[in-house]
């Protein structure tokens, strides 16, 4: 928080501050001061306001130390004593206090314990209490507050939220308790003065701008009528924290304060002089209207008066001393003398004239839309409003020409509508137009539609299909079918060709299809949707070629009755067609390509097949493949052939008496029985006698000798 001493440095006012509660009044004897009762609290940077009851209200300030004061007290001149009254809601110093016409005191802005303030509050002498009122639009400190002739309070300049000088000005409206921005000062300034001039304008002079060491020479005038500031003659010497006093002759006395160039105390004083001319406005008859422009003006300046007629009257002319000066209610002139201007009014008893210019009567509308109804109105003074009625119902009003009403209607408004317009002037004279009859006749009966082909439940074998049907509209003769739309399987609607008889080509999806059609008439009504359900069965596609799984290509030692296995069934047709694996055909071929085993059409062994016995020979090379058939009798291609080799036959031996009996399977082509006396020898001999077939096996019987023999089958 900045102390007042710190703020004085900003304002080039680094002088010592001593807060006193000593109070001096001037004696009734000429030129003599006498002491009166002391305030209850020492304070500086406070405000003192003379109340209508003669008492003086002192509020806020700074007592020294670190805190600002919220306390307030009243001085009674009759007793010379001070008594405490209610405290402010916000402690503050270097604020402003303004006595309002209603007797209340407005406290605004300043600096408090929380920094720069934008708050404002009102003191009511009747109750001795404070109440908050609307806050300033921005903080103001070391600013000015001036009561204007229109009872509003003008706050100008000062230090803003950041502590820098500002040009912001704003107006307080006591009737609303609110602040509104008005024109900005031409120069930012703080610690200046503001003086209300006899002509209602406000003179702001001096102060500091951005540099606290530079006192301003400039001065400017605020015009409440325009809300603008204009520069006026500059002071001879720059003054800051000075005084300004309006003298009885209309001049303003500027005295003392600080000058420029550091801390320079001034004793100089100067006068702001202008010539004041009085302009007075009045009305004839006296209560027939309002006038503005009365006040004081400088010689040669621009003057402006304005007249506004009251209800039941209209403005006629401005006169001066009975002589005509202007026929305009706003009269501008150059000030050259004192003047009394009279605004002359006359009672208005002449009603306006009004007629509906568009649309013409007897028009019928068959489509929902918005129609702009237009009226023409005139008056000897001025039309204030035109009202539009549908029958006896007020539908809308227009205050400015061209007078219009946008009438939106739908089928819900079907029927006859009788429109009139009523025109009013400021005197509330009224006239009614001739009737205009408009009819809304919008078709609300939906059209019909039917699908002729394809018929419901049809089973089609081609995808491209032409849908055809009929449509009609039983509604108004002005309507009729505008379009027929078709969609397939819930997709987007597409326009068909033709209306009463129509066609639309579609591409059916495999299996189930839903064909829908709807019609729309010219009034925008849609028919009930017609639906046919059809099935498209595309041509059968052969299943995918299976792949050999086991035995794999190049397998050796495969059993003589192997199990053949292939990949799972798959079919490119859509699943909705229900194609399944119905049968398989397995084939085993010799190395030369001769079929040695064929399953035929096998509806059981579909993905695997156990080769029957006695189909293959031991130690032989074979190849195999398979094909699949779907449930619609289409065969796949055969799988790619893979090769395998069987193992050798099994040789068994048994002793029967003095003989050794050797046996092996008969499907062992080109195998010979050999013997040897040593495993390591390369000399093997064919056994004799030649084998015989006994019990379905090759059989050789040899006598048992007294030496070891080894036997083998060799191909």
C-alpha positions as CSV (number, residue, x, y, z in Angstrom):
1,X,0.0,0.0,0.0
2,X,1.2,3.5,-0.9
3,X,1.2,6.0,1.9
4,X,0.0,9.6,1.1
5,X,3.7,10.7,1.3
6,X,4.5,8.2,-1.5
7,X,1.7,9.5,-3.6
8,X,2.8,13.1,-3.1
9,X,6.2,12.1,-4.5
10,X,4.4,11.0,-7.7
11,X,2.6,14.3,-7.8
12,X,5.8,16.4,-7.3
13,X,4.6,17.2,-3.8
14,X,7.2,15.8,-1.5
15,X,6.5,18.2,1.3
16,X,6.0,17.1,4.9
17,X,2.4,16.2,5.8
18,X,1.1,16.7,9.4
19,X,-2.4,15.5,10.2
20,X,-4.1,17.8,12.7
21,X,-7.5,17.8,14.4
22,X,-7.3,21.6,15.2
23,X,-10.2,23.4,13.6
24,X,-10.2,27.2,13.1
25,X,-13.2,29.3,12.1
26,X,-13.3,33.0,11.2
27,X,-14.6,35.3,13.9
28,X,-17.5,37.5,13.2
29,X,-15.1,40.3,13.8
30,X,-13.4,41.3,10.5
31,X,-10.2,39.5,9.7
32,X,-9.9,37.5,13.0
33,X,-9.8,33.7,13.4
34,X,-11.0,32.0,16.5
35,X,-10.6,28.4,17.6
36,X,-13.6,26.0,17.8
37,X,-14.1,22.4,18.9
38,X,-11.5,19.9,17.6
39,X,-12.4,16.9,15.4
40,X,-12.6,13.6,17.2
41,X,-9.8,12.2,14.9
42,X,-6.7,13.6,13.3
43,X,-6.9,13.4,9.5
44,X,-5.6,14.7,6.2
45,X,-6.7,14.1,2.6
46,X,-10.3,14.0,3.9
47,X,-13.4,15.8,2.5
48,X,-15.7,18.4,4.1
49,X,-19.2,18.9,2.9
50,X,-21.8,21.6,4.0
51,X,-25.1,19.8,4.5
52,X,-28.5,21.4,3.9
53,X,-29.1,21.5,7.7
54,X,-26.0,23.7,8.1
55,X,-23.8,20.9,9.6
56,X,-20.5,20.0,8.0
57,X,-19.8,16.3,7.1
58,X,-16.1,15.3,7.3
59,X,-15.3,11.8,5.9
60,X,-12.3,9.6,5.5
61,X,-8.7,10.8,5.2
62,X,-5.3,9.7,6.5
63,X,-4.2,9.9,10.2
64,X,-0.6,9.1,9.7
65,X,0.8,5.5,10.0
66,X,-0.2,2.8,7.5
67,X,-4.0,2.8,7.5
68,X,-6.6,5.1,6.0
69,X,-9.7,6.2,7.8
70,X,-13.3,5.0,7.3
71,X,-14.6,7.2,10.1
72,X,-16.8,10.3,9.6
73,X,-18.0,13.1,11.9
74,X,-20.4,16.1,11.9
75,X,-19.7,19.6,12.9
76,X,-22.6,21.6,14.5
77,X,-22.0,25.4,14.0
78,X,-24.5,26.2,16.7
79,X,-22.5,24.4,19.4
80,X,-19.1,24.3,17.8
81,X,-18.8,20.6,18.6
82,X,-18.1,17.5,16.6
83,X,-19.9,14.2,16.9
84,X,-19.2,10.8,15.2
85,X,-21.5,9.5,12.6
86,X,-21.6,6.2,10.7
87,X,-18.3,5.1,9.1
88,X,-17.7,4.7,5.4
89,X,-17.9,1.1,4.0
90,X,-14.4,1.6,2.6
91,X,-11.5,3.5,4.3
92,X,-10.2,6.1,1.9
93,X,-8.4,9.4,1.3
94,X,-7.9,11.9,-1.6
95,X,-11.4,11.0,-2.7
96,X,-14.2,13.5,-3.7
97,X,-17.4,14.4,-1.9
98,X,-20.4,15.9,-3.8
99,X,-23.6,17.2,-2.3
100,X,-26.5,15.9,-4.5
101,X,-29.8,17.8,-5.0
102,X,-31.6,15.2,-2.9
103,X,-29.4,16.2,0.1
104,X,-27.3,13.0,0.1
105,X,-23.5,13.1,-0.2
106,X,-21.7,11.1,-2.9
107,X,-18.2,9.8,-2.0
108,X,-16.2,8.5,-5.0
109,X,-12.8,6.9,-5.6
110,X,-9.6,7.8,-3.8
111,X,-7.0,5.6,-2.3
112,X,-7.5,3.1,0.5
113,X,-5.9,0.3,2.4
114,X,-6.2,-2.0,-0.6
115,X,-5.0,0.5,-3.2
116,X,-6.7,2.7,-5.8
117,X,-10.5,2.6,-5.4
118,X,-13.4,2.6,-7.9
119,X,-16.1,2.2,-5.2
120,X,-18.6,4.9,-4.4
121,X,-21.1,5.3,-1.5
122,X,-23.9,7.7,-0.4
123,X,-24.4,9.4,3.0
124,X,-28.0,10.2,4.0
125,X,-28.0,13.0,6.6
126,X,-31.6,12.1,7.6
127,X,-30.6,8.6,8.8
128,X,-26.9,9.2,9.4
129,X,-26.0,6.1,7.4
130,X,-23.9,5.1,4.4
131,X,-25.0,2.9,1.5
132,X,-23.0,1.5,-1.4
133,X,-23.9,2.8,-4.8
134,X,-22.7,1.8,-8.3
135,X,-18.9,1.6,-8.7
136,X,-16.9,3.8,-11.1
137,X,-15.9,2.2,-14.4
138,X,-12.3,2.6,-13.3
139,X,-10.4,3.7,-10.2
140,X,-9.8,7.5,-9.7
141,X,-7.5,9.2,-7.2
142,X,-6.7,12.9,-6.9
143,X,-9.5,13.5,-9.4
144,X,-12.3,16.0,-9.5
145,X,-16.1,15.7,-9.1
146,X,-18.5,18.3,-10.4
147,X,-22.3,18.5,-9.9
148,X,-23.8,19.4,-13.3
149,X,-27.1,21.3,-13.9
150,X,-28.8,18.1,-15.0
151,X,-28.1,16.7,-11.5
152,X,-25.5,14.2,-12.7
153,X,-21.9,14.2,-11.3
154,X,-18.9,14.5,-13.6
155,X,-15.7,12.7,-12.4
156,X,-12.6,13.6,-14.4
157,X,-9.0,12.3,-14.6
158,X,-6.9,11.5,-11.6
159,X,-4.7,8.5,-11.0
160,X,-6.0,5.2,-12.3
161,X,-5.5,1.6,-11.2
162,X,-1.8,1.6,-12.0
163,X,-1.2,5.0,-10.3
164,X,-0.6,6.7,-13.6
165,X,-2.5,9.8,-14.7
166,X,-5.6,9.0,-16.8
167,X,-7.9,10.9,-19.2
168,X,-11.0,8.9,-18.3
169,X,-14.2,10.8,-17.4
170,X,-17.6,9.4,-16.3
171,X,-21.0,10.5,-15.2
172,X,-23.0,9.4,-12.1
173,X,-26.8,9.3,-12.5
174,X,-28.3,9.7,-9.0
175,X,-31.7,8.3,-10.2
176,X,-30.1,5.0,-11.4
177,X,-27.1,4.8,-9.0
178,X,-24.9,4.0,-12.0
179,X,-21.8,5.4,-13.8
180,X,-21.4,5.7,-17.6
181,X,-18.3,6.7,-19.5
182,X,-18.3,10.1,-21.3
183,X,-15.8,11.9,-23.6
184,X,-12.1,11.6,-22.5
185,X,-10.0,14.6,-21.5
186,X,-7.8,15.9,-24.3
187,X,-4.9,15.6,-21.9
188,X,-4.3,13.0,-19.1
189,X,-4.1,14.8,-15.8
190,X,-4.2,14.4,-12.0
191,X,-4.3,16.9,-9.1
192,X,-6.1,19.4,-11.3
193,X,-9.2,21.6,-10.6
194,X,-12.7,21.6,-12.1
195,X,-15.1,24.6,-12.1
196,X,-18.7,24.6,-13.2
197,X,-19.3,27.6,-15.4
198,X,-22.6,29.7,-15.5
199,X,-23.3,28.2,-19.0
200,X,-23.3,24.7,-17.6
201,X,-19.9,23.8,-19.0
202,X,-17.0,22.5,-16.8
203,X,-13.6,24.1,-16.9
204,X,-10.7,21.8,-16.0
205,X,-7.3,23.4,-15.5
206,X,-3.7,22.4,-14.7
207,X,-2.6,19.3,-12.8
208,X,0.1,16.8,-13.6
209,X,0.4,14.4,-16.6
210,X,2.8,11.5,-17.0
211,X,5.8,13.2,-15.3
212,X,4.9,14.3,-11.7
213,X,7.5,17.1,-11.9
214,X,5.7,18.9,-14.8
215,X,2.7,21.0,-13.9
216,X,0.3,21.5,-16.8
217,X,-0.5,24.9,-18.4
218,X,-3.4,23.5,-20.4
219,X,-7.1,23.9,-19.7
220,X,-10.2,22.4,-21.4
221,X,-14.0,22.7,-21.3
222,X,-16.6,19.9,-21.0
223,X,-19.9,20.4,-22.7
224,X,-22.7,18.2,-21.1
225,X,-24.8,18.6,-24.2
226,X,-22.3,16.8,-26.4
227,X,-20.3,14.9,-23.9
228,X,-17.0,16.2,-25.4
229,X,-14.0,18.2,-24.2
230,X,-12.4,21.0,-26.1
231,X,-9.2,22.9,-25.4
232,X,-9.5,26.5,-24.2
233,X,-6.9,29.2,-23.5
234,X,-3.9,27.9,-21.6
235,X,-2.8,29.3,-18.2
236,X,0.1,31.7,-17.9
237,X,1.8,29.4,-15.4
238,X,1.6,25.7,-14.9
239,X,-0.3,24.8,-11.7
240,X,-0.8,21.5,-9.9
241,X,-2.7,21.0,-6.6
242,X,-3.8,24.5,-6.8
243,X,-7.3,26.0,-6.1
244,X,-9.9,27.3,-8.5
245,X,-12.8,29.6,-7.5
246,X,-15.7,30.8,-9.5
247,X,-16.2,34.5,-8.9
248,X,-19.5,36.4,-9.0
249,X,-18.5,38.0,-12.3
250,X,-18.2,34.6,-14.0
251,X,-14.4,34.6,-13.9
252,X,-12.4,31.7,-12.4
253,X,-9.5,32.5,-10.0
254,X,-6.6,30.0,-10.1
255,X,-4.2,30.3,-7.1
256,X,-1.0,28.7,-5.8
257,X,0.0,25.0,-6.0
258,X,3.1,23.5,-7.4
259,X,4.9,24.6,-10.5
260,X,7.1,22.8,-13.0
261,X,10.8,21.9,-12.6
262,X,10.9,19.9,-9.4
263,X,9.2,21.0,-6.1
264,X,8.3,24.6,-6.8
265,X,5.8,26.3,-4.5
266,X,3.8,28.9,-6.2
267,X,2.3,32.2,-5.0
268,X,1.1,33.3,-8.4
269,X,-2.6,33.6,-9.3
270,X,-4.5,34.2,-12.5
271,X,-8.0,34.7,-13.8
272,X,-9.9,32.9,-16.5
273,X,-12.1,35.5,-18.2
274,X,-14.9,35.1,-20.7
275,X,-18.0,37.0,-21.7
276,X,-21.2,35.3,-20.6
277,X,-24.5,35.7,-22.5
278,X,-27.7,34.2,-21.2
279,X,-30.0,32.2,-23.5
280,X,-33.4,31.4,-22.2
281,X,-35.9,29.0,-23.8
282,X,-39.6,28.7,-23.0
283,X,-42.7,27.0,-24.4
284,X,-46.0,28.3,-25.8
285,X,-48.4,26.8,-24.6
286,X,-46.3,26.3,-21.5
287,X,-47.0,22.5,-21.1
288,X,-47.1,21.7,-24.8
289,X,-43.5,20.4,-25.0
290,X,-39.9,20.5,-23.7
291,X,-37.1,22.8,-24.6
292,X,-33.3,22.6,-24.1
293,X,-30.5,25.1,-24.6
294,X,-31.0,27.6,-21.7
295,X,-27.7,28.7,-20.1
296,X,-24.7,30.9,-20.3
297,X,-22.6,31.2,-23.5
298,X,-19.5,33.1,-24.5
299,X,-19.7,35.8,-27.0
300,X,-19.3,34.5,-30.6
301,X,-19.7,30.8,-29.6
302,X,-22.3,28.5,-31.2
303,X,-25.6,28.2,-29.5
304,X,-28.2,25.4,-30.0
305,X,-31.7,25.1,-28.8
306,X,-34.1,22.2,-29.2
307,X,-37.8,21.7,-28.9
308,X,-39.7,18.4,-28.4
309,X,-43.5,18.3,-28.6
310,X,-45.5,16.7,-25.8
311,X,-48.2,14.1,-26.5
312,X,-51.1,15.7,-28.4
313,X,-49.0,18.6,-29.7
314,X,-46.6,19.3,-32.6
315,X,-43.8,21.9,-33.0
316,X,-44.6,24.9,-35.1
317,X,-41.7,27.4,-34.9
318,X,-39.2,29.3,-32.8
319,X,-39.9,33.0,-32.2
320,X,-38.1,35.8,-30.5
321,X,-40.0,38.9,-29.4
322,X,-42.9,37.5,-31.4
323,X,-40.8,37.3,-34.6
324,X,-40.2,34.1,-36.5
325,X,-36.6,32.9,-36.3
326,X,-36.7,29.2,-37.3
327,X,-39.1,26.5,-38.4
328,X,-36.8,23.6,-37.3
329,X,-37.2,22.1,-33.8
330,X,-33.3,22.2,-33.6
331,X,-32.2,25.8,-34.0
332,X,-28.4,26.7,-34.2
333,X,-27.1,30.2,-34.1
334,X,-24.1,32.4,-33.0
335,X,-24.2,34.0,-29.6
336,X,-24.1,37.8,-29.8
337,X,-26.5,38.9,-27.0
338,X,-28.9,37.8,-24.3
339,X,-31.9,36.2,-25.9
340,X,-35.3,34.8,-25.0
341,X,-36.5,32.1,-27.5
342,X,-40.0,30.7,-27.5
343,X,-40.9,27.3,-28.9
344,X,-44.4,27.4,-30.3
345,X,-46.6,24.3,-30.3
346,X,-50.0,23.5,-31.6
347,X,-52.5,20.8,-30.5
348,X,-52.5,17.8,-33.0
349,X,-56.0,16.4,-33.7
350,X,-55.4,15.2,-37.3
351,X,-55.0,11.4,-37.6
352,X,-52.5,9.8,-39.9
353,X,-53.4,8.1,-43.2
354,X,-52.5,4.5,-43.8
355,X,-53.0,1.8,-46.4
356,X,-51.6,-1.7,-47.1
357,X,-49.5,-1.4,-50.3
358,X,-48.5,-5.0,-50.6
359,X,-49.8,-7.7,-51.2
360,X,-52.9,-7.0,-53.1
361,X,-56.2,-8.2,-51.7
362,X,-57.7,-11.6,-52.8
363,X,-54.3,-13.3,-53.2
364,X,-54.1,-17.0,-52.5
365,X,-51.0,-18.8,-51.3
366,X,-50.6,-22.6,-51.9
367,X,-47.1,-23.0,-50.4
368,X,-45.7,-22.4,-46.9
369,X,-43.5,-19.2,-47.0
370,X,-42.9,-15.8,-45.5
371,X,-44.7,-12.8,-47.0
372,X,-43.7,-9.2,-46.2
373,X,-46.8,-7.1,-45.7
374,X,-46.0,-3.5,-46.4
375,X,-48.0,-0.4,-45.3
376,X,-47.7,3.3,-46.4
377,X,-48.5,5.9,-43.7
378,X,-48.2,9.7,-43.4
379,X,-49.1,12.4,-40.8
380,X,-49.0,16.2,-40.6
381,X,-46.6,15.9,-37.7
382,X,-45.2,12.4,-37.9
383,X,-46.1,8.8,-37.7
384,X,-44.9,7.1,-34.5
385,X,-45.9,3.5,-35.2
386,X,-47.9,1.3,-37.6
387,X,-49.5,-1.9,-36.2
388,X,-50.5,-4.9,-38.3
389,X,-53.6,-6.9,-37.5
390,X,-54.7,-10.4,-38.7
391,X,-58.4,-10.1,-38.0
392,X,-58.6,-8.7,-34.5
393,X,-55.1,-10.1,-33.4
394,X,-52.2,-7.7,-33.3
395,X,-49.3,-9.5,-35.0
396,X,-46.6,-6.9,-35.0
397,X,-45.6,-3.2,-35.2
398,X,-43.0,-1.1,-37.0
399,X,-41.8,2.3,-35.7
400,X,-40.0,3.5,-38.8
401,X,-40.7,3.7,-42.5
402,X,-41.0,1.6,-44.6
403,X,-43.5,0.0,-42.4
404,X,-43.5,-3.8,-42.7
405,X,-44.4,-7.1,-41.0
406,X,-43.0,-10.5,-42.1
407,X,-45.9,-13.0,-42.0
408,X,-44.8,-16.6,-42.0
409,X,-47.4,-19.3,-42.5
410,X,-47.7,-23.0,-42.9
411,X,-50.6,-25.5,-43.6
412,X,-51.7,-24.9,-40.0
413,X,-52.7,-21.4,-41.1
414,X,-55.0,-22.6,-43.9
415,X,-58.0,-20.3,-44.3
416,X,-58.9,-16.7,-45.0
417,X,-57.0,-13.9,-43.3
418,X,-58.2,-10.3,-43.2
419,X,-55.4,-7.9,-42.7
420,X,-55.5,-4.2,-41.6
421,X,-52.9,-1.6,-40.6
422,X,-53.3,1.0,-37.9
423,X,-51.2,4.2,-37.9
424,X,-50.5,6.3,-34.8
425,X,-49.0,9.8,-34.3
426,X,-47.5,11.3,-31.2
427,X,-50.9,12.7,-30.1
428,X,-52.2,9.0,-30.3
429,X,-54.4,9.9,-33.1
430,X,-55.1,6.7,-35.0
431,X,-56.5,5.6,-38.3
432,X,-57.1,2.1,-39.8
433,X,-56.5,1.0,-43.4
434,X,-58.9,-0.7,-45.7
435,X,-59.0,-4.5,-45.4
436,X,-56.8,-6.8,-47.4
437,X,-58.0,-10.4,-47.7
438,X,-55.4,-13.1,-48.1
439,X,-56.1,-16.8,-48.3
440,X,-53.7,-19.7,-47.3
441,X,-54.6,-22.9,-49.1
442,X,-51.7,-25.3,-48.7
443,X,-52.2,-29.0,-49.8
444,X,-51.9,-31.3,-46.8
445,X,-53.1,-34.5,-48.5
446,X,-50.1,-36.9,-49.1
447,X,-49.6,-38.5,-52.5
448,X,-49.6,-42.3,-53.1
449,X,-47.0,-44.6,-54.6
450,X,-46.9,-48.3,-55.5
451,X,-44.1,-50.7,-56.7
452,X,-45.2,-52.8,-59.7
453,X,-41.9,-54.6,-60.5
454,X,-40.2,-56.6,-59.1
455,X,-43.0,-58.1,-57.2
456,X,-42.8,-58.7,-53.5
457,X,-41.0,-62.0,-52.7
458,X,-39.5,-62.3,-56.2
459,X,-36.3,-64.4,-56.5
460,X,-34.0,-62.9,-59.1
461,X,-30.9,-64.2,-60.8
462,X,-29.5,-60.9,-62.1
463,X,-28.2,-58.0,-60.0
464,X,-29.2,-55.1,-62.4
465,X,-32.9,-54.7,-62.0
466,X,-35.3,-52.0,-63.2
467,X,-37.8,-51.0,-60.5
468,X,-41.1,-49.6,-61.8
469,X,-44.3,-48.4,-60.4
470,X,-47.0,-45.7,-60.3
471,X,-47.8,-42.6,-58.2
472,X,-50.7,-40.1,-57.9
473,X,-51.7,-37.1,-55.8
474,X,-55.3,-36.9,-54.6
475,X,-54.7,-33.4,-53.1
476,X,-55.4,-30.0,-54.6
477,X,-55.3,-29.6,-58.4
478,X,-52.6,-27.0,-58.0
479,X,-50.3,-29.6,-56.4
480,X,-49.6,-32.9,-58.2
481,X,-46.7,-35.3,-57.8
482,X,-43.4,-33.5,-58.0
483,X,-41.0,-36.5,-57.7
484,X,-40.7,-40.2,-56.9
485,X,-37.7,-41.4,-55.0
486,X,-36.3,-44.9,-54.6
487,X,-33.8,-46.4,-52.3
488,X,-32.3,-49.9,-51.8
489,X,-31.6,-51.6,-48.5
490,X,-32.0,-48.4,-46.4
491,X,-29.5,-46.3,-48.5
492,X,-29.9,-42.9,-49.9
493,X,-33.0,-41.8,-51.7
494,X,-32.6,-41.2,-55.5
495,X,-35.0,-39.7,-57.9
496,X,-36.8,-42.1,-60.3
497,X,-37.6,-41.2,-63.9
498,X,-41.2,-40.1,-64.4
499,X,-43.9,-39.5,-61.8
500,X,-47.3,-41.0,-62.6
501,X,-45.4,-44.0,-64.2
502,X,-41.8,-44.2,-63.0
503,X,-38.7,-46.4,-63.3
504,X,-35.4,-46.6,-61.5
505,X,-32.5,-49.0,-62.1
506,X,-30.9,-50.6,-59.1
507,X,-28.1,-53.1,-58.5
508,X,-29.3,-55.8,-56.1
509,X,-27.0,-57.2,-53.4
510,X,-26.7,-61.0,-53.1
511,X,-29.5,-62.6,-51.0
512,X,-32.2,-60.4,-49.4
513,X,-33.0,-56.9,-50.7
514,X,-35.5,-54.3,-49.6
515,X,-36.7,-51.9,-52.3
516,X,-38.5,-48.8,-51.1
517,X,-40.3,-46.0,-52.9
518,X,-42.0,-42.8,-51.9
519,X,-43.6,-39.9,-53.8
520,X,-43.6,-36.1,-53.0
521,X,-46.2,-33.6,-54.1
522,X,-45.5,-30.0,-55.0
523,X,-46.7,-28.9,-51.6
524,X,-43.9,-30.9,-50.0
525,X,-46.1,-33.8,-48.7
526,X,-44.6,-37.3,-48.7
527,X,-46.5,-40.5,-49.3
528,X,-46.3,-43.6,-47.1
529,X,-43.2,-45.6,-48.1
530,X,-44.0,-48.6,-50.3
531,X,-41.7,-51.7,-49.8
532,X,-41.1,-54.9,-51.8
533,X,-38.7,-57.6,-50.6
534,X,-36.8,-59.6,-53.2
535,X,-34.0,-62.1,-53.3
536,X,-31.1,-62.1,-55.6
537,X,-29.3,-65.4,-56.1
538,X,-26.1,-64.9,-58.1
539,X,-24.6,-67.6,-60.3
540,X,-22.7,-70.3,-58.4
541,X,-18.9,-69.9,-58.2
542,X,-16.8,-73.0,-57.8
543,X,-15.2,-73.5,-54.3
544,X,-11.6,-72.4,-53.8
545,X,-9.0,-75.0,-54.8
546,X,-7.9,-77.0,-51.6
547,X,-4.3,-77.6,-50.7
548,X,-2.7,-80.9,-49.8
549,X,-1.7,-81.0,-46.1
550,X,-0.6,-84.7,-45.3
551,X,1.4,-86.5,-46.4
552,X,3.4,-83.5,-47.5
553,X,5.3,-83.3,-50.7
554,X,8.4,-85.6,-50.7
555,X,7.3,-87.6,-47.6
556,X,9.1,-91.0,-47.3
557,X,8.2,-94.1,-45.3
558,X,4.6,-93.4,-45.7
559,X,2.3,-96.3,-44.5
560,X,0.8,-98.6,-47.1
561,X,-2.7,-97.3,-46.1
562,X,-2.0,-93.6,-45.4
563,X,-4.5,-91.0,-44.3
564,X,-4.7,-88.2,-46.8
565,X,-5.5,-84.7,-45.3
566,X,-6.4,-81.4,-47.2
567,X,-7.1,-77.8,-46.2
568,X,-10.5,-76.6,-44.9
569,X,-13.3,-75.8,-47.4
570,X,-13.7,-72.2,-48.5
571,X,-16.1,-70.7,-51.1
572,X,-16.0,-67.2,-52.8
573,X,-19.8,-66.9,-52.9
574,X,-21.4,-64.7,-50.2
575,X,-22.1,-66.4,-46.9
576,X,-25.8,-65.6,-47.2
577,X,-26.0,-68.1,-50.1
578,X,-25.2,-70.9,-47.6
579,X,-22.7,-72.7,-49.9
580,X,-21.2,-75.5,-47.7
581,X,-18.7,-78.4,-48.2
582,X,-20.9,-81.1,-49.7
583,X,-18.4,-83.7,-51.1
584,X,-14.8,-84.4,-51.9
585,X,-13.0,-86.6,-54.5
586,X,-9.6,-88.1,-53.5
587,X,-7.2,-89.7,-56.0
588,X,-3.8,-91.4,-55.7
589,X,-1.7,-91.8,-58.8
590,X,1.4,-93.9,-59.7
591,X,4.6,-92.1,-60.4
592,X,3.6,-92.4,-64.1
593,X,0.2,-90.8,-63.6
594,X,-2.0,-93.9,-63.5
595,X,-4.9,-93.7,-61.0
596,X,-4.3,-96.4,-58.5
597,X,-7.0,-95.3,-55.9
598,X,-10.1,-93.0,-56.3
599,X,-12.6,-92.2,-53.6
600,X,-15.3,-91.1,-56.1
601,X,-17.8,-88.5,-54.8
602,X,-17.3,-88.9,-51.1
603,X,-19.9,-87.1,-49.0
604,X,-18.4,-88.4,-45.7
605,X,-14.6,-88.1,-45.9
606,X,-14.5,-84.5,-46.9
607,X,-11.1,-83.2,-45.5
608,X,-9.4,-86.5,-44.8
609,X,-9.5,-90.0,-46.4
610,X,-7.9,-93.3,-45.3
611,X,-6.6,-95.2,-48.3
612,X,-8.1,-98.7,-48.5
613,X,-5.7,-101.7,-48.3
614,X,-4.2,-103.5,-51.3
615,X,-4.1,-100.2,-53.2
616,X,-0.4,-99.3,-52.8
617,X,2.8,-101.3,-53.1
618,X,5.6,-101.2,-50.6
619,X,8.6,-99.1,-51.5
620,X,6.8,-97.3,-54.4
621,X,6.5,-93.7,-55.4
622,X,3.0,-92.1,-55.6
623,X,1.3,-88.7,-56.0
624,X,-2.1,-87.5,-54.8
625,X,-4.6,-84.7,-55.1
626,X,-8.2,-83.8,-54.1
627,X,-11.1,-81.6,-55.1
628,X,-14.1,-80.2,-53.3
629,X,-17.8,-79.8,-54.3
630,X,-20.1,-77.2,-52.8
631,X,-23.8,-77.6,-52.0
632,X,-24.8,-76.1,-55.3
633,X,-22.8,-78.9,-57.2
634,X,-19.9,-76.8,-58.3
635,X,-16.5,-78.6,-58.2
636,X,-13.2,-76.9,-57.4
637,X,-10.1,-77.6,-59.4
638,X,-7.9,-80.4,-58.1
639,X,-5.2,-79.5,-55.6
640,X,-1.6,-79.4,-56.7
641,X,-0.2,-82.9,-56.7
642,X,2.3,-83.9,-54.1
643,X,4.6,-86.9,-54.0
644,X,5.3,-89.5,-51.3
645,X,7.1,-92.9,-51.0
646,X,6.0,-96.0,-49.1
647,X,8.3,-97.9,-46.8
648,X,9.5,-101.5,-47.4
649,X,7.5,-104.7,-46.6
650,X,7.7,-106.5,-43.3
651,X,9.7,-109.8,-43.4
652,X,8.6,-112.5,-40.8
653,X,10.3,-115.8,-39.9
654,X,9.1,-118.8,-38.0
655,X,10.6,-122.3,-37.2
656,X,8.5,-125.2,-38.2
657,X,10.2,-128.5,-37.3
658,X,13.6,-128.5,-39.1
659,X,12.5,-125.8,-41.5
660,X,12.7,-122.0,-41.4
661,X,9.6,-120.4,-43.0
662,X,10.0,-116.9,-44.3
663,X,6.9,-114.8,-45.4
664,X,6.2,-111.2,-46.7
665,X,3.2,-109.4,-48.3
666,X,2.4,-110.1,-51.9
667,X,2.1,-106.3,-52.7
668,X,5.8,-106.1,-52.6
669,X,6.6,-105.9,-56.3
670,X,10.2,-106.5,-57.4
671,X,11.3,-107.4,-53.8
672,X,13.7,-110.6,-53.7
673,X,14.6,-112.7,-50.6
674,X,18.3,-112.7,-50.0
675,X,20.5,-114.3,-47.4
676,X,24.1,-113.9,-46.1
677,X,26.1,-115.3,-43.2
678,X,27.5,-111.9,-42.2
679,X,26.0,-108.5,-41.7
680,X,29.1,-106.8,-42.9
681,X,29.5,-108.7,-46.1
682,X,28.6,-107.4,-49.4
683,X,27.8,-110.8,-50.8
684,X,24.1,-111.6,-50.5
685,X,22.6,-114.5,-52.4
686,X,19.0,-114.9,-53.6
687,X,17.2,-117.5,-51.5
688,X,15.9,-120.6,-53.2
689,X,13.4,-122.0,-53.9
690,X,11.3,-119.3,-55.5
691,X,8.6,-117.9,-53.2
692,X,5.2,-119.4,-53.3
693,X,2.0,-117.6,-52.3
694,X,0.7,-119.2,-49.2
695,X,-2.3,-117.7,-47.2
696,X,-2.0,-114.4,-49.2
697,X,1.8,-114.0,-48.6
698,X,5.0,-114.8,-50.3
699,X,6.5,-117.9,-48.6
700,X,10.0,-119.5,-48.8
701,X,10.8,-122.7,-46.7
702,X,14.5,-123.6,-46.0
703,X,16.1,-126.4,-44.0
704,X,17.7,-125.3,-40.8
705,X,21.4,-125.6,-41.2
706,X,24.1,-125.7,-38.4
707,X,25.2,-122.2,-39.3
708,X,23.7,-118.7,-39.0
709,X,22.0,-117.1,-41.9
710,X,20.7,-113.6,-42.2
711,X,17.7,-112.8,-44.5
712,X,16.5,-109.6,-46.2
713,X,14.1,-108.3,-48.8
714,X,15.9,-106.3,-51.5
715,X,14.3,-104.4,-54.4
